[in-house]
Amino acid sequence: MVLESTPPLSEEGYARTFATLVAITTEYIAMSKIARQVITDNNFDKKPVHMLSVGAGTGHFEGEMVRELGLKLEYIYAIEPNPKHVAELETALKSLEVKYDISKSFFNKDFKFDKECESGRQQFDLILFSHSLYGFDDPFEAVTHATNFLKPSGKMLIFNQGDPSSAQLYTYLANNSDPSIFPAGKTIGDHSLTAGKIISHFRDTSPDLPLSILEEMTYVDMDNFVRKTGEPGCDHVVSFFLQAEYGDLSREAQDHIHEMVAAECEVIEGRYCRRHACVGIVLSSSDA
């Protein structure tokens, strides 16, 4: 068997394929339902909120939390190391007319806040990981470190893919690729990470850490890909799931992946759609 030799997505490729995903998924609707519940349950719509967003991307969802979900945001510290996203993030945060700081650093156990930032005591009411843990070498370590910055009454909201997930597609490619070209776990996003793995880890290692789960079903419109319409960008979402350009794979791999995706789809209003769970994991400070 000949191993695949397609490299991982570049930062440009990641940003491009992610933008396509955002346009054809109901993920943000599901995320909004979950986030609204967290906001209202914790009176984040009534009291001024200091927020830390780790892996803020373009700031799209943070803006929606303020404009549409009632988050009473007073200050946000946004961490985003992808330079392709930072300009849009800056524009998005400026439009909110709140105090903000942006860090282009990677968040890990050694992360420290800039001395000149406005984060004060470096404690936050709300910490958000919005589908960003895929990008960490050690996502569990990142979450554990972030709990140090929660106020006693604070909440951490982690969005991550539930089942069925893109983990099967990602794992298939990783297992059938030259590891020197496509190293598993070293892509921009490690899509083998599922909400179940995160939940199991913290229940096993931190049983005293308060944890709750909110879940909504969502779907991605895969019709053009499944029907092979040839529409520009019709394989972008699959490339995002794989973290490699689908069009650069061998014909054998393309055919197998197409079969995998088609088998997971159902027809909704005449279009092939891929359903999966959007999971919100809510962690509370152990000092609460």
C-alpha positions as CSV (number, residue, x, y, z in Angstrom):
1,M,0.0,0.0,0.0
2,V,1.3,3.4,-1.0
3,L,1.1,6.0,1.8
4,E,-0.5,9.4,1.2
5,S,1.9,12.3,0.8
6,T,-0.3,15.3,1.2
7,P,0.9,17.7,3.8
8,P,-1.3,19.3,6.5
9,L,-3.3,22.5,5.7
10,S,-1.3,25.7,5.8
11,E,-2.5,28.6,7.9
12,E,-4.1,30.1,4.7
13,G,-5.7,26.7,3.9
14,Y,-7.0,26.4,7.4
15,A,-8.6,29.9,7.3
16,R,-10.1,29.3,3.8
17,T,-11.7,25.9,4.6
18,F,-12.9,27.1,8.0
19,A,-14.7,30.0,6.3
20,T,-16.5,27.6,4.0
21,L,-17.6,25.5,7.0
22,V,-19.0,28.5,8.8
23,A,-21.1,29.3,5.8
24,I,-22.8,25.9,5.5
25,T,-23.2,24.7,9.1
26,T,-25.9,25.2,11.7
27,E,-23.1,24.8,14.4
28,Y,-23.4,28.5,15.4
29,I,-27.1,28.2,15.9
30,A,-26.5,25.3,18.3
31,M,-23.6,27.1,20.0
32,S,-25.9,30.1,20.5
33,K,-28.5,28.1,22.3
34,I,-25.9,26.6,24.6
35,A,-24.2,29.9,25.2
36,R,-27.5,31.7,25.9
37,Q,-28.3,29.2,28.6
38,V,-24.8,29.7,30.2
39,I,-25.2,33.5,30.1
40,T,-28.7,33.6,31.6
41,D,-28.0,30.9,34.2
42,N,-25.0,32.9,35.5
43,N,-26.5,36.4,35.2
44,F,-23.8,37.3,32.6
45,D,-26.6,39.3,30.9
46,K,-27.0,41.5,34.1
47,K,-23.5,42.0,35.6
48,P,-20.4,43.3,33.8
49,V,-18.4,40.4,32.5
50,H,-14.6,40.1,32.1
51,M,-14.0,37.4,29.5
52,L,-11.0,35.4,28.3
53,S,-11.3,33.8,24.8
54,V,-8.7,31.3,24.0
55,G,-8.4,30.7,20.2
56,A,-10.8,33.5,19.4
57,G,-10.4,33.2,15.6
58,T,-12.1,36.1,13.8
59,G,-14.2,37.0,16.9
60,H,-17.4,36.1,15.1
61,F,-18.9,34.2,18.0
62,E,-17.8,36.6,20.6
63,G,-19.6,39.3,18.8
64,E,-22.7,37.3,18.5
65,M,-22.6,36.6,22.3
66,V,-22.8,40.4,22.9
67,R,-25.1,41.5,20.1
68,E,-27.6,38.6,20.0
69,L,-27.3,36.7,23.3
70,G,-27.2,39.5,25.8
71,L,-23.7,39.0,27.2
72,K,-22.9,42.2,29.2
73,L,-19.3,42.3,28.2
74,E,-17.1,44.9,29.8
75,Y,-13.6,43.6,28.9
76,I,-12.2,40.7,26.7
77,Y,-8.7,39.3,26.5
78,A,-8.6,37.4,23.2
79,I,-5.8,34.9,22.3
80,E,-5.3,34.1,18.6
81,P,-2.0,32.9,17.2
82,N,-3.2,32.5,13.6
83,P,-2.1,35.7,11.8
84,K,-4.7,35.1,9.1
85,H,-7.4,35.7,11.7
86,V,-6.0,38.6,13.8
87,A,-6.9,41.5,11.5
88,E,-10.6,40.4,11.5
89,L,-10.5,39.7,15.2
90,E,-9.3,43.3,15.9
91,T,-12.1,44.7,13.7
92,A,-14.7,42.5,15.4
93,L,-13.6,43.5,19.0
94,K,-13.4,47.2,18.1
95,S,-17.0,47.1,16.9
96,L,-18.2,45.9,20.3
97,E,-17.0,49.2,21.9
98,V,-15.6,47.5,25.0
99,K,-12.1,47.3,26.4
100,Y,-10.0,44.6,24.9
101,D,-6.6,43.1,24.4
102,I,-5.3,40.7,21.8
103,S,-2.4,38.3,22.3
104,K,-0.8,36.4,19.4
105,S,0.9,34.0,21.7
106,F,0.2,30.3,22.1
107,F,-1.7,29.4,25.2
108,N,-0.1,26.7,27.3
109,K,1.0,26.0,30.9
110,D,3.7,28.7,30.6
111,F,1.4,31.4,29.3
112,K,1.5,34.7,31.1
113,F,-0.5,37.9,30.5
114,D,1.1,40.9,29.1
115,K,2.0,43.3,31.8
116,E,0.3,46.2,30.0
117,C,-3.0,44.4,29.5
118,E,-6.2,45.5,31.2
119,S,-7.0,42.1,32.7
120,G,-6.3,43.4,36.2
121,R,-6.0,40.5,38.6
122,Q,-6.0,38.2,35.6
123,Q,-9.2,36.5,36.7
124,F,-12.2,36.2,34.6
125,D,-16.0,35.6,34.9
126,L,-16.1,33.6,31.7
127,I,-13.4,31.7,29.8
128,L,-14.3,30.5,26.3
129,F,-12.7,27.7,24.2
130,S,-14.8,27.8,21.1
131,H,-13.7,24.8,19.0
132,S,-10.1,25.7,19.7
133,L,-8.8,22.8,21.7
134,Y,-8.0,20.9,18.5
135,G,-5.0,23.2,18.0
136,F,-3.2,22.4,21.3
137,D,-0.4,19.9,21.7
138,D,-1.9,19.1,25.1
139,P,-5.5,20.3,25.3
140,F,-6.1,18.9,28.7
141,E,-3.1,20.8,30.1
142,A,-4.4,24.0,28.5
143,V,-7.8,23.7,30.1
144,T,-6.2,22.9,33.5
145,H,-4.0,26.0,33.2
146,A,-7.0,28.1,32.3
147,T,-8.9,27.2,35.4
148,N,-6.3,29.2,37.3
149,F,-7.7,32.3,35.8
150,L,-11.4,31.7,36.7
151,K,-13.0,33.8,39.4
152,P,-14.5,31.8,42.2
153,S,-17.9,32.3,40.6
154,G,-16.6,32.0,37.1
155,K,-17.5,29.5,34.3
156,M,-15.5,28.0,31.5
157,L,-17.4,27.1,28.4
158,I,-15.7,24.6,26.0
159,F,-17.3,23.9,22.6
160,N,-16.1,20.8,20.9
161,Q,-17.3,18.3,18.4
162,G,-19.5,15.5,19.7
163,D,-20.5,12.2,17.9
164,P,-20.6,11.4,15.1
165,S,-17.4,13.5,14.7
166,S,-14.8,14.2,12.0
167,A,-12.4,12.1,14.1
168,Q,-12.9,9.0,11.8
169,L,-12.0,11.0,8.7
170,Y,-8.9,12.6,10.3
171,T,-7.8,9.3,11.8
172,Y,-8.2,7.4,8.5
173,L,-5.9,9.9,6.7
174,A,-3.4,10.0,9.6
175,N,-3.2,6.2,9.6
176,N,-2.7,6.0,5.8
177,S,-0.2,8.9,5.4
178,D,3.6,9.1,5.5
179,P,4.1,10.3,9.1
180,S,7.0,12.4,8.1
181,I,4.7,14.4,5.9
182,F,1.4,14.2,7.7
183,P,2.3,13.7,11.4
184,A,-0.8,12.8,13.4
185,G,-1.6,15.3,16.2
186,K,0.7,17.9,14.7
187,T,-1.7,19.5,12.2
188,I,-3.1,23.0,13.0
189,G,-6.2,21.2,14.3
190,D,-6.2,17.7,15.8
191,H,-9.6,16.5,14.8
192,S,-9.3,13.2,16.6
193,L,-10.2,15.2,19.7
194,T,-13.8,14.7,20.7
195,A,-16.0,16.0,23.6
196,G,-16.1,12.5,25.0
197,K,-12.4,12.4,25.4
198,I,-12.3,15.8,27.2
199,I,-15.2,14.8,29.5
200,S,-13.6,11.4,30.4
201,H,-10.2,13.0,31.1
202,F,-11.5,15.5,33.6
203,R,-13.9,13.1,35.3
204,D,-11.0,10.7,35.7
205,T,-8.3,13.1,36.7
206,S,-10.2,16.0,38.4
207,P,-13.3,14.4,40.0
208,D,-13.8,17.4,42.3
209,L,-13.9,19.9,39.3
210,P,-17.6,20.7,38.8
211,L,-18.5,19.8,35.2
212,S,-21.8,19.8,33.3
213,I,-22.7,19.1,29.7
214,L,-25.0,20.9,27.3
215,E,-25.7,19.4,23.9
216,E,-27.5,20.4,20.7
217,M,-27.7,18.6,17.3
218,T,-26.4,20.4,14.3
219,Y,-25.6,19.6,10.7
220,V,-23.3,20.6,7.8
221,D,-24.7,20.8,4.3
222,M,-22.6,18.3,2.3
223,D,-24.9,18.2,-0.8
224,N,-22.4,19.5,-3.4
225,F,-19.7,17.2,-2.1
226,V,-21.8,14.1,-2.0
227,R,-23.4,14.7,-5.4
228,K,-20.0,15.7,-6.9
229,T,-21.4,18.8,-8.5
230,G,-18.0,20.3,-9.1
231,E,-19.0,23.6,-7.4
232,P,-16.0,25.7,-6.5
233,G,-15.0,24.9,-2.9
234,C,-17.4,21.9,-2.6
235,D,-14.6,19.9,-0.9
236,H,-13.4,22.6,1.4
237,V,-15.3,21.4,4.4
238,V,-13.9,17.8,3.9
239,S,-10.4,19.3,3.7
240,F,-11.1,21.1,7.0
241,F,-12.2,17.8,8.6
242,L,-9.1,16.0,7.2
243,Q,-6.8,19.0,7.9
244,A,-5.3,18.3,4.4
245,E,-6.4,19.3,0.9
246,Y,-8.8,16.6,-0.2
247,G,-8.1,17.4,-3.9
248,D,-4.4,16.5,-3.4
249,L,-5.1,13.0,-2.1
250,S,-4.8,9.9,-4.3
251,R,-7.9,8.8,-6.2
252,E,-8.2,5.8,-3.9
253,A,-8.2,7.9,-0.8
254,Q,-10.7,10.4,-2.3
255,D,-13.1,7.6,-3.2
256,H,-12.9,6.1,0.3
257,I,-13.4,9.4,2.1
258,H,-16.3,10.2,-0.2
259,E,-17.9,6.9,0.7
260,M,-17.3,7.6,4.4
261,V,-18.9,11.1,4.2
262,A,-21.9,9.9,2.1
263,A,-22.6,7.1,4.5
264,E,-22.9,9.5,7.4
265,C,-25.3,11.9,5.6
266,E,-29.1,12.0,5.6
267,V,-31.4,13.9,3.3
268,I,-32.9,17.0,4.9
269,E,-35.2,19.0,2.7
270,G,-33.7,17.4,-0.4
271,R,-30.0,18.0,0.5
272,Y,-27.4,15.6,1.9
273,C,-26.5,16.8,5.4
274,R,-24.1,15.4,8.0
275,R,-25.5,15.6,11.5
276,H,-23.4,15.7,14.6
277,A,-23.6,16.9,18.2
278,C,-22.4,20.3,19.3
279,V,-21.3,19.9,22.9
280,G,-20.8,22.6,25.4
281,I,-18.8,21.5,28.4
282,V,-19.2,23.8,31.4
283,L,-16.5,23.8,34.1
284,S,-16.8,25.7,37.3
285,S,-14.1,26.9,39.6
286,S,-13.3,24.3,42.3
287,D,-13.2,27.2,44.7
288,A,-16.8,28.1,44.1
